[in-house]
């Protein structure tokens, strides 16, 4: 059964997927640091990345985060 699009938000799927990807990078591939860029107005992404342990490194047109 497929859920309507709006009902998928808030289920933690993005968090679980991101954490699994980061675990694979850091543990399996032994990547020491990863970075990403996100637009300042993307509040959902900012919350997701902060929750995952990313730290704001610089601000400007976009924000660069690292973990």
mmCIF file of the N, C-alpha and C atoms, coordinates in Angstrom:
data_MODEL
# 
_entry.id   MODEL 
# 
loop_
_atom_site.group_PDB 
_atom_site.id 
_atom_site.type_symbol 
_atom_site.label_atom_id 
_atom_site.label_alt_id 
_atom_site.label_comp_id 
_atom_site.label_asym_id 
_atom_site.label_entity_id 
_atom_site.label_seq_id 
_atom_site.pdbx_PDB_ins_code 
_atom_site.Cartn_x 
_atom_site.Cartn_y 
_atom_site.Cartn_z 
_atom_site.occupancy 
_atom_site.B_iso_or_equiv 
_atom_site.pdbx_formal_charge 
_atom_site.auth_seq_id 
_atom_site.auth_comp_id 
_atom_site.auth_asym_id 
_atom_site.auth_atom_id 
_atom_site.pdbx_PDB_model_num 
ATOM 1   N N  . UNK A 1 1  ? 0.828  -1.172 0.000  1.00 0.00 ? 1  UNK A N  1 
ATOM 2   C CA . UNK A 1 1  ? 0.000  0.000  0.000  1.00 0.00 ? 1  UNK A CA 1 
ATOM 3   C C  . UNK A 1 1  ? 0.880  1.246  0.000  1.00 0.00 ? 1  UNK A C  1 
ATOM 4   N N  . UNK A 1 2  ? 0.613  2.157  -0.875 1.00 0.00 ? 2  UNK A N  1 
ATOM 5   C CA . UNK A 1 2  ? 1.396  3.377  -0.995 1.00 0.00 ? 2  UNK A CA 1 
ATOM 6   C C  . UNK A 1 2  ? 0.746  4.505  -0.198 1.00 0.00 ? 2  UNK A C  1 
ATOM 7   N N  . UNK A 1 3  ? 1.534  5.169  0.640  1.00 0.00 ? 3  UNK A N  1 
ATOM 8   C CA . UNK A 1 3  ? 1.034  6.286  1.443  1.00 0.00 ? 3  UNK A CA 1 
ATOM 9   C C  . UNK A 1 3  ? 1.002  7.555  0.614  1.00 0.00 ? 3  UNK A C  1 
ATOM 10  N N  . UNK A 1 4  ? 0.041  8.431  0.867  1.00 0.00 ? 4  UNK A N  1 
ATOM 11  C CA . UNK A 1 4  ? 0.061  9.726  0.190  1.00 0.00 ? 4  UNK A CA 1 
ATOM 12  C C  . UNK A 1 4  ? 1.353  10.469 0.522  1.00 0.00 ? 4  UNK A C  1 
ATOM 13  N N  . UNK A 1 5  ? 1.820  11.281 -0.378 1.00 0.00 ? 5  UNK A N  1 
ATOM 14  C CA . UNK A 1 5  ? 3.109  11.948 -0.242 1.00 0.00 ? 5  UNK A CA 1 
ATOM 15  C C  . UNK A 1 5  ? 3.268  12.690 1.086  1.00 0.00 ? 5  UNK A C  1 
ATOM 16  N N  . UNK A 1 6  ? 2.295  13.467 1.486  1.00 0.00 ? 6  UNK A N  1 
ATOM 17  C CA . UNK A 1 6  ? 2.416  14.260 2.705  1.00 0.00 ? 6  UNK A CA 1 
ATOM 18  C C  . UNK A 1 6  ? 2.525  13.399 3.961  1.00 0.00 ? 6  UNK A C  1 
ATOM 19  N N  . UNK A 1 7  ? 1.988  12.227 3.942  1.00 0.00 ? 7  UNK A N  1 
ATOM 20  C CA . UNK A 1 7  ? 2.034  11.365 5.124  1.00 0.00 ? 7  UNK A CA 1 
ATOM 21  C C  . UNK A 1 7  ? 3.409  10.736 5.330  1.00 0.00 ? 7  UNK A C  1 
ATOM 22  N N  . UNK A 1 8  ? 4.273  10.801 4.362  1.00 0.00 ? 8  UNK A N  1 
ATOM 23  C CA . UNK A 1 8  ? 5.606  10.208 4.500  1.00 0.00 ? 8  UNK A CA 1 
ATOM 24  C C  . UNK A 1 8  ? 6.541  11.097 5.323  1.00 0.00 ? 8  UNK A C  1 
ATOM 25  N N  . UNK A 1 9  ? 6.273  12.378 5.372  1.00 0.00 ? 9  UNK A N  1 
ATOM 26  C CA . UNK A 1 9  ? 7.134  13.282 6.144  1.00 0.00 ? 9  UNK A CA 1 
ATOM 27  C C  . UNK A 1 9  ? 7.005  12.987 7.635  1.00 0.00 ? 9  UNK A C  1 
ATOM 28  N N  . UNK A 1 10 ? 8.124  13.101 8.326  1.00 0.00 ? 10 UNK A N  1 
ATOM 29  C CA . UNK A 1 10 ? 8.111  12.934 9.764  1.00 0.00 ? 10 UNK A CA 1 
ATOM 30  C C  . UNK A 1 10 ? 8.209  11.503 10.241 1.00 0.00 ? 10 UNK A C  1 
ATOM 31  N N  . UNK A 1 11 ? 8.427  10.562 9.332  1.00 0.00 ? 11 UNK A N  1 
ATOM 32  C CA . UNK A 1 11 ? 8.540  9.156  9.719  1.00 0.00 ? 11 UNK A CA 1 
ATOM 33  C C  . UNK A 1 11 ? 9.976  8.748  10.044 1.00 0.00 ? 11 UNK A C  1 
ATOM 34  N N  . UNK A 1 12 ? 10.923 9.660  9.818  1.00 0.00 ? 12 UNK A N  1 
ATOM 35  C CA . UNK A 1 12 ? 12.316 9.358  10.109 1.00 0.00 ? 12 UNK A CA 1 
ATOM 36  C C  . UNK A 1 12 ? 13.026 8.599  9.000  1.00 0.00 ? 12 UNK A C  1 
ATOM 37  N N  . UNK A 1 13 ? 12.414 8.501  7.835  1.00 0.00 ? 13 UNK A N  1 
ATOM 38  C CA . UNK A 1 13 ? 13.028 7.751  6.743  1.00 0.00 ? 13 UNK A CA 1 
ATOM 39  C C  . UNK A 1 13 ? 14.303 8.421  6.255  1.00 0.00 ? 13 UNK A C  1 
ATOM 40  N N  . UNK A 1 14 ? 14.285 9.739  6.121  1.00 0.00 ? 14 UNK A N  1 
ATOM 41  C CA . UNK A 1 14 ? 15.475 10.467 5.688  1.00 0.00 ? 14 UNK A CA 1 
ATOM 42  C C  . UNK A 1 14 ? 16.607 10.328 6.681  1.00 0.00 ? 14 UNK A C  1 
ATOM 43  N N  . UNK A 1 15 ? 16.292 10.402 7.965  1.00 0.00 ? 15 UNK A N  1 
ATOM 44  C CA . UNK A 1 15 ? 17.311 10.251 9.009  1.00 0.00 ? 15 UNK A CA 1 
ATOM 45  C C  . UNK A 1 15 ? 17.939 8.867  8.977  1.00 0.00 ? 15 UNK A C  1 
ATOM 46  N N  . UNK A 1 16 ? 17.113 7.862  8.840  1.00 0.00 ? 16 UNK A N  1 
ATOM 47  C CA . UNK A 1 16 ? 17.646 6.483  8.804  1.00 0.00 ? 16 UNK A CA 1 
ATOM 48  C C  . UNK A 1 16 ? 18.502 6.249  7.577  1.00 0.00 ? 16 UNK A C  1 
ATOM 49  N N  . UNK A 1 17 ? 18.069 6.762  6.447  1.00 0.00 ? 17 UNK A N  1 
ATOM 50  C CA . UNK A 1 17 ? 18.830 6.602  5.219  1.00 0.00 ? 17 UNK A CA 1 
ATOM 51  C C  . UNK A 1 17 ? 20.167 7.340  5.312  1.00 0.00 ? 17 UNK A C  1 
ATOM 52  N N  . UNK A 1 18 ? 20.137 8.577  5.804  1.00 0.00 ? 18 UNK A N  1 
ATOM 53  C CA . UNK A 1 18 ? 21.369 9.346  5.955  1.00 0.00 ? 18 UNK A CA 1 
ATOM 54  C C  . UNK A 1 18 ? 22.326 8.664  6.922  1.00 0.00 ? 18 UNK A C  1 
ATOM 55  N N  . UNK A 1 19 ? 21.825 8.200  8.061  1.00 0.00 ? 19 UNK A N  1 
ATOM 56  C CA . UNK A 1 19 ? 22.692 7.543  9.042  1.00 0.00 ? 19 UNK A CA 1 
ATOM 57  C C  . UNK A 1 19 ? 23.296 6.251  8.491  1.00 0.00 ? 19 UNK A C  1 
ATOM 58  N N  . UNK A 1 20 ? 22.530 5.504  7.726  1.00 0.00 ? 20 UNK A N  1 
ATOM 59  C CA . UNK A 1 20 ? 23.060 4.276  7.109  1.00 0.00 ? 20 UNK A CA 1 
ATOM 60  C C  . UNK A 1 20 ? 24.147 4.618  6.090  1.00 0.00 ? 20 UNK A C  1 
ATOM 61  N N  . UNK A 1 21 ? 23.921 5.660  5.311  1.00 0.00 ? 21 UNK A N  1 
ATOM 62  C CA . UNK A 1 21 ? 24.921 6.077  4.318  1.00 0.00 ? 21 UNK A CA 1 
ATOM 63  C C  . UNK A 1 21 ? 26.196 6.560  5.003  1.00 0.00 ? 21 UNK A C  1 
ATOM 64  N N  . UNK A 1 22 ? 26.052 7.329  6.077  1.00 0.00 ? 22 UNK A N  1 
ATOM 65  C CA . UNK A 1 22 ? 27.226 7.818  6.801  1.00 0.00 ? 22 UNK A CA 1 
ATOM 66  C C  . UNK A 1 22 ? 27.985 6.670  7.463  1.00 0.00 ? 22 UNK A C  1 
ATOM 67  N N  . UNK A 1 23 ? 27.268 5.714  8.026  1.00 0.00 ? 23 UNK A N  1 
ATOM 68  C CA . UNK A 1 23 ? 27.917 4.550  8.634  1.00 0.00 ? 23 UNK A CA 1 
ATOM 69  C C  . UNK A 1 23 ? 28.715 3.787  7.582  1.00 0.00 ? 23 UNK A C  1 
ATOM 70  N N  . UNK A 1 24 ? 28.138 3.618  6.410  1.00 0.00 ? 24 UNK A N  1 
ATOM 71  C CA . UNK A 1 24 ? 28.834 2.928  5.323  1.00 0.00 ? 24 UNK A CA 1 
ATOM 72  C C  . UNK A 1 24 ? 30.103 3.684  4.933  1.00 0.00 ? 24 UNK A C  1 
ATOM 73  N N  . UNK A 1 25 ? 29.991 5.017  4.803  1.00 0.00 ? 25 UNK A N  1 
ATOM 74  C CA . UNK A 1 25 ? 31.158 5.829  4.437  1.00 0.00 ? 25 UNK A CA 1 
ATOM 75  C C  . UNK A 1 25 ? 32.260 5.748  5.481  1.00 0.00 ? 25 UNK A C  1 
ATOM 76  N N  . UNK A 1 26 ? 31.894 5.953  6.747  1.00 0.00 ? 26 UNK A N  1 
ATOM 77  C CA . UNK A 1 26 ? 32.896 6.033  7.805  1.00 0.00 ? 26 UNK A CA 1 
ATOM 78  C C  . UNK A 1 26 ? 33.455 4.674  8.215  1.00 0.00 ? 26 UNK A C  1 
ATOM 79  N N  . UNK A 1 27 ? 32.617 3.654  8.261  1.00 0.00 ? 27 UNK A N  1 
ATOM 80  C CA . UNK A 1 27 ? 33.054 2.338  8.732  1.00 0.00 ? 27 UNK A CA 1 
ATOM 81  C C  . UNK A 1 27 ? 33.584 1.477  7.587  1.00 0.00 ? 27 UNK A C  1 
ATOM 82  N N  . UNK A 1 28 ? 32.777 1.299  6.569  1.00 0.00 ? 28 UNK A N  1 
ATOM 83  C CA . UNK A 1 28 ? 33.160 0.405  5.468  1.00 0.00 ? 28 UNK A CA 1 
ATOM 84  C C  . UNK A 1 28 ? 34.228 1.009  4.562  1.00 0.00 ? 28 UNK A C  1 
ATOM 85  N N  . UNK A 1 29 ? 34.077 2.258  4.231  1.00 0.00 ? 29 UNK A N  1 
ATOM 86  C CA . UNK A 1 29 ? 35.000 2.919  3.299  1.00 0.00 ? 29 UNK A CA 1 
ATOM 87  C C  . UNK A 1 29 ? 36.082 3.725  3.997  1.00 0.00 ? 29 UNK A C  1 
ATOM 88  N N  . UNK A 1 30 ? 35.974 3.852  5.322  1.00 0.00 ? 30 UNK A N  1 
ATOM 89  C CA . UNK A 1 30 ? 36.960 4.568  6.141  1.00 0.00 ? 30 UNK A CA 1 
ATOM 90  C C  . UNK A 1 30 ? 37.203 5.999  5.672  1.00 0.00 ? 30 UNK A C  1 
ATOM 91  N N  . UNK A 1 31 ? 36.142 6.660  5.284  1.00 0.00 ? 31 UNK A N  1 
ATOM 92  C CA . UNK A 1 31 ? 36.214 8.063  4.890  1.00 0.00 ? 31 UNK A CA 1 
ATOM 93  C C  . UNK A 1 31 ? 36.262 8.886  6.178  1.00 0.00 ? 31 UNK A C  1 
ATOM 94  N N  . UNK A 1 32 ? 37.305 9.702  6.387  1.00 0.00 ? 32 UNK A N  1 
ATOM 95  C CA . UNK A 1 32 ? 37.441 10.418 7.659  1.00 0.00 ? 32 UNK A CA 1 
ATOM 96  C C  . UNK A 1 32 ? 36.500 11.617 7.822  1.00 0.00 ? 32 UNK A C  1 
ATOM 97  N N  . UNK A 1 33 ? 36.161 12.306 6.735  1.00 0.00 ? 33 UNK A N  1 
ATOM 98  C CA . UNK A 1 33 ? 35.343 13.513 6.809  1.00 0.00 ? 33 UNK A CA 1 
ATOM 99  C C  . UNK A 1 33 ? 34.459 13.566 5.571  1.00 0.00 ? 33 UNK A C  1 
ATOM 100 N N  . UNK A 1 34 ? 33.258 14.061 5.744  1.00 0.00 ? 34 UNK A N  1 
ATOM 101 C CA . UNK A 1 34 ? 32.381 14.289 4.596  1.00 0.00 ? 34 UNK A CA 1 
ATOM 102 C C  . UNK A 1 34 ? 31.810 15.693 4.694  1.00 0.00 ? 34 UNK A C  1 
ATOM 103 N N  . UNK A 1 35 ? 31.497 16.276 3.565  1.00 0.00 ? 35 UNK A N  1 
ATOM 104 C CA . UNK A 1 35 ? 30.958 17.638 3.524  1.00 0.00 ? 35 UNK A CA 1 
ATOM 105 C C  . UNK A 1 35 ? 29.716 17.662 2.658  1.00 0.00 ? 35 UNK A C  1 
ATOM 106 N N  . UNK A 1 36 ? 28.879 18.641 2.894  1.00 0.00 ? 36 UNK A N  1 
ATOM 107 C CA . UNK A 1 36 ? 27.704 18.835 2.056  1.00 0.00 ? 36 UNK A CA 1 
ATOM 108 C C  . UNK A 1 36 ? 27.381 20.311 2.008  1.00 0.00 ? 36 UNK A C  1 
ATOM 109 N N  . UNK A 1 37 ? 26.589 20.675 1.036  1.00 0.00 ? 37 UNK A N  1 
ATOM 110 C CA . UNK A 1 37 ? 26.148 22.055 0.879  1.00 0.00 ? 37 UNK A CA 1 
ATOM 111 C C  . UNK A 1 37 ? 24.631 22.065 0.880  1.00 0.00 ? 37 UNK A C  1 
ATOM 112 N N  . UNK A 1 38 ? 24.059 23.025 1.597  1.00 0.00 ? 38 UNK A N  1 
ATOM 113 C CA . UNK A 1 38 ? 22.604 23.130 1.702  1.00 0.00 ? 38 UNK A CA 1 
ATOM 114 C C  . UNK A 1 38 ? 22.205 24.604 1.669  1.00 0.00 ? 38 UNK A C  1 
ATOM 115 N N  . UNK A 1 39 ? 21.074 24.875 1.055  1.00 0.00 ? 39 UNK A N  1 
ATOM 116 C CA . UNK A 1 39 ? 20.579 26.251 1.030  1.00 0.00 ? 39 UNK A CA 1 
ATOM 117 C C  . UNK A 1 39 ? 20.043 26.642 2.409  1.00 0.00 ? 39 UNK A C  1 
ATOM 118 N N  . UNK A 1 40 ? 20.296 27.870 2.790  1.00 0.00 ? 40 UNK A N  1 
ATOM 119 C CA . UNK A 1 40 ? 19.915 28.367 4.117  1.00 0.00 ? 40 UNK A CA 1 
ATOM 120 C C  . UNK A 1 40 ? 18.414 28.284 4.356  1.00 0.00 ? 40 UNK A C  1 
ATOM 121 N N  . UNK A 1 41 ? 17.609 28.384 3.308  1.00 0.00 ? 41 UNK A N  1 
ATOM 122 C CA . UNK A 1 41 ? 16.149 28.357 3.487  1.00 0.00 ? 41 UNK A CA 1 
ATOM 123 C C  . UNK A 1 41 ? 15.570 26.948 3.577  1.00 0.00 ? 41 UNK A C  1 
ATOM 124 N N  . UNK A 1 42 ? 16.383 25.938 3.440  1.00 0.00 ? 42 UNK A N  1 
ATOM 125 C CA . UNK A 1 42 ? 15.900 24.558 3.493  1.00 0.00 ? 42 UNK A CA 1 
ATOM 126 C C  . UNK A 1 42 ? 15.927 24.055 4.939  1.00 0.00 ? 42 UNK A C  1 
ATOM 127 N N  . UNK A 1 43 ? 14.934 24.463 5.710  1.00 0.00 ? 43 UNK A N  1 
ATOM 128 C CA . UNK A 1 43 ? 14.881 24.161 7.148  1.00 0.00 ? 43 UNK A CA 1 
ATOM 129 C C  . UNK A 1 43 ? 14.852 22.664 7.429  1.00 0.00 ? 43 UNK A C  1 
ATOM 130 N N  . UNK A 1 44 ? 14.151 21.899 6.621  1.00 0.00 ? 44 UNK A N  1 
ATOM 131 C CA . UNK A 1 44 ? 14.067 20.454 6.849  1.00 0.00 ? 44 UNK A CA 1 
ATOM 132 C C  . UNK A 1 44 ? 15.444 19.807 6.704  1.00 0.00 ? 44 UNK A C  1 
ATOM 133 N N  . UNK A 1 45 ? 16.181 20.204 5.678  1.00 0.00 ? 45 UNK A N  1 
ATOM 134 C CA . UNK A 1 45 ? 17.527 19.651 5.475  1.00 0.00 ? 45 UNK A CA 1 
ATOM 135 C C  . UNK A 1 45 ? 18.468 20.084 6.585  1.00 0.00 ? 45 UNK A C  1 
ATOM 136 N N  . UNK A 1 46 ? 18.375 21.346 6.986  1.00 0.00 ? 46 UNK A N  1 
ATOM 137 C CA . UNK A 1 46 ? 19.226 21.834 8.078  1.00 0.00 ? 46 UNK A CA 1 
ATOM 138 C C  . UNK A 1 46 ? 18.994 21.022 9.348  1.00 0.00 ? 46 UNK A C  1 
ATOM 139 N N  . UNK A 1 47 ? 17.732 20.746 9.652  1.00 0.00 ? 47 UNK A N  1 
ATOM 140 C CA . UNK A 1 47 ? 17.415 19.942 10.830 1.00 0.00 ? 47 UNK A CA 1 
ATOM 141 C C  . UNK A 1 47 ? 17.944 18.526 10.714 1.00 0.00 ? 47 UNK A C  1 
ATOM 142 N N  . UNK A 1 48 ? 17.788 17.938 9.549  1.00 0.00 ? 48 UNK A N  1 
ATOM 143 C CA . UNK A 1 48 ? 18.273 16.575 9.315  1.00 0.00 ? 48 UNK A CA 1 
ATOM 144 C C  . UNK A 1 48 ? 19.779 16.489 9.503  1.00 0.00 ? 48 UNK A C  1 
ATOM 145 N N  . UNK A 1 49 ? 20.518 17.411 8.897  1.00 0.00 ? 49 UNK A N  1 
ATOM 146 C CA . UNK A 1 49 ? 21.978 17.362 8.973  1.00 0.00 ? 49 UNK A CA 1 
ATOM 147 C C  . UNK A 1 49 ? 22.486 17.677 10.367 1.00 0.00 ? 49 UNK A C  1 
ATOM 148 N N  . UNK A 1 50 ? 21.838 18.598 11.062 1.00 0.00 ? 50 UNK A N  1 
ATOM 149 C CA . UNK A 1 50 ? 22.224 18.899 12.441 1.00 0.00 ? 50 UNK A CA 1 
ATOM 150 C C  . UNK A 1 50 ? 21.987 17.682 13.325 1.00 0.00 ? 50 UNK A C  1 
ATOM 151 N N  . UNK A 1 51 ? 20.855 17.047 13.152 1.00 0.00 ? 51 UNK A N  1 
ATOM 152 C CA . UNK A 1 51 ? 20.519 15.847 13.925 1.00 0.00 ? 51 UNK A CA 1 
ATOM 153 C C  . UNK A 1 51 ? 21.533 14.720 13.672 1.00 0.00 ? 51 UNK A C  1 
ATOM 154 N N  . UNK A 1 52 ? 22.072 14.677 12.452 1.00 0.00 ? 52 UNK A N  1 
ATOM 155 C CA . UNK A 1 52 ? 23.039 13.638 12.088 1.00 0.00 ? 52 UNK A CA 1 
ATOM 156 C C  . UNK A 1 52 ? 24.448 13.963 12.568 1.00 0.00 ? 52 UNK A C  1 
ATOM 157 N N  . UNK A 1 53 ? 24.636 15.154 13.158 1.00 0.00 ? 53 UNK A N  1 
ATOM 158 C CA . UNK A 1 53 ? 25.944 15.487 13.710 1.00 0.00 ? 53 UNK A CA 1 
ATOM 159 C C  . UNK A 1 53 ? 26.797 16.400 12.849 1.00 0.00 ? 53 UNK A C  1 
ATOM 160 N N  . UNK A 1 54 ? 26.245 16.892 11.741 1.00 0.00 ? 54 UNK A N  1 
ATOM 161 C CA . UNK A 1 54 ? 27.002 17.826 10.919 1.00 0.00 ? 54 UNK A CA 1 
ATOM 162 C C  . UNK A 1 54 ? 27.121 19.159 11.643 1.00 0.00 ? 54 UNK A C  1 
ATOM 163 N N  . UNK A 1 55 ? 28.228 19.857 11.396 1.00 0.00 ? 55 UNK A N  1 
ATOM 164 C CA . UNK A 1 55 ? 28.518 21.131 12.030 1.00 0.00 ? 55 UNK A CA 1 
ATOM 165 C C  . UNK A 1 55 ? 28.691 22.179 10.940 1.00 0.00 ? 55 UNK A C  1 
ATOM 166 N N  . UNK A 1 56 ? 28.083 23.337 11.139 1.00 0.00 ? 56 UNK A N  1 
ATOM 167 C CA . UNK A 1 56 ? 28.204 24.425 10.180 1.00 0.00 ? 56 UNK A CA 1 
ATOM 168 C C  . UNK A 1 56 ? 29.644 24.917 10.149 1.00 0.00 ? 56 UNK A C  1 
ATOM 169 N N  . UNK A 1 57 ? 30.210 24.960 8.953  1.00 0.00 ? 57 UNK A N  1 
ATOM 170 C CA . UNK A 1 57 ? 31.606 25.369 8.793  1.00 0.00 ? 57 UNK A CA 1 
ATOM 171 C C  . UNK A 1 57 ? 31.729 26.782 8.243  1.00 0.00 ? 57 UNK A C  1 
ATOM 172 N N  . UNK A 1 58 ? 30.873 27.167 7.317  1.00 0.00 ? 58 UNK A N  1 
ATOM 173 C CA . UNK A 1 58 ? 30.955 28.489 6.701  1.00 0.00 ? 58 UNK A CA 1 
ATOM 174 C C  . UNK A 1 58 ? 29.573 28.888 6.212  1.00 0.00 ? 58 UNK A C  1 
ATOM 175 N N  . UNK A 1 59 ? 29.354 30.172 6.101  1.00 0.00 ? 59 UNK A N  1 
ATOM 176 C CA . UNK A 1 59 ? 28.088 30.643 5.560  1.00 0.00 ? 59 UNK A CA 1 
ATOM 177 C C  . UNK A 1 59 ? 28.349 31.522 4.345  1.00 0.00 ? 59 UNK A C  1 
ATOM 178 N N  . UNK A 1 60 ? 27.359 31.677 3.556  1.00 0.00 ? 60 UNK A N  1 
ATOM 179 C CA . UNK A 1 60 ? 27.445 32.489 2.352  1.00 0.00 ? 60 UNK A CA 1 
ATOM 180 C C  . UNK A 1 60 ? 26.163 32.279 1.584  1.00 0.00 ? 60 UNK A C  1 
ATOM 181 N N  . UNK A 1 61 ? 26.254 32.198 0.284  1.00 0.00 ? 61 UNK A N  1 
ATOM 182 C CA . UNK A 1 61 ? 25.092 31.908 -0.547 1.00 0.00 ? 61 UNK A CA 1 
ATOM 183 C C  . UNK A 1 61 ? 24.505 30.559 -0.152 1.00 0.00 ? 61 UNK A C  1 
ATOM 184 N N  . UNK A 1 62 ? 25.375 29.609 0.128  1.00 0.00 ? 62 UNK A N  1 
ATOM 185 C CA . UNK A 1 62 ? 24.979 28.287 0.617  1.00 0.00 ? 62 UNK A CA 1 
ATOM 186 C C  . UNK A 1 62 ? 25.783 28.034 1.889  1.00 0.00 ? 62 UNK A C  1 
ATOM 187 N N  . UNK A 1 63 ? 25.394 27.050 2.674  1.00 0.00 ? 63 UNK A N  1 
ATOM 188 C CA . UNK A 1 63 ? 26.129 26.733 3.886  1.00 0.00 ? 63 UNK A CA 1 
ATOM 189 C C  . UNK A 1 63 ? 26.856 25.407 3.706  1.00 0.00 ? 63 UNK A C  1 
ATOM 190 N N  . UNK A 1 64 ? 28.116 25.367 4.068  1.00 0.00 ? 64 UNK A N  1 
ATOM 191 C CA . UNK A 1 64 ? 28.898 24.145 3.984  1.00 0.00 ? 64 UNK A CA 1 
ATOM 192 C C  . UNK A 1 64 ? 28.954 23.494 5.358  1.00 0.00 ? 64 UNK A C  1 
ATOM 193 N N  . UNK A 1 65 ? 28.630 22.227 5.400  1.00 0.00 ? 65 UNK A N  1 
ATOM 194 C CA . UNK A 1 65 ? 28.608 21.477 6.651  1.00 0.00 ? 65 UNK A CA 1 
ATOM 195 C C  . UNK A 1 65 ? 29.612 20.345 6.566  1.00 0.00 ? 65 UNK A C  1 
ATOM 196 N N  . UNK A 1 66 ? 30.166 19.946 7.690  1.00 0.00 ? 66 UNK A N  1 
ATOM 197 C CA . UNK A 1 66 ? 31.048 18.782 7.718  1.00 0.00 ? 66 UNK A CA 1 
ATOM 198 C C  . UNK A 1 66 ? 30.754 17.945 8.953  1.00 0.00 ? 66 UNK A C  1 
ATOM 199 N N  . UNK A 1 67 ? 31.172 16.700 8.847  1.00 0.00 ? 67 UNK A N  1 
ATOM 200 C CA . UNK A 1 67 ? 31.028 15.788 9.978  1.00 0.00 ? 67 UNK A CA 1 
ATOM 201 C C  . UNK A 1 67 ? 32.218 14.880 9.991  1.00 0.00 ? 67 UNK A C  1 
# 
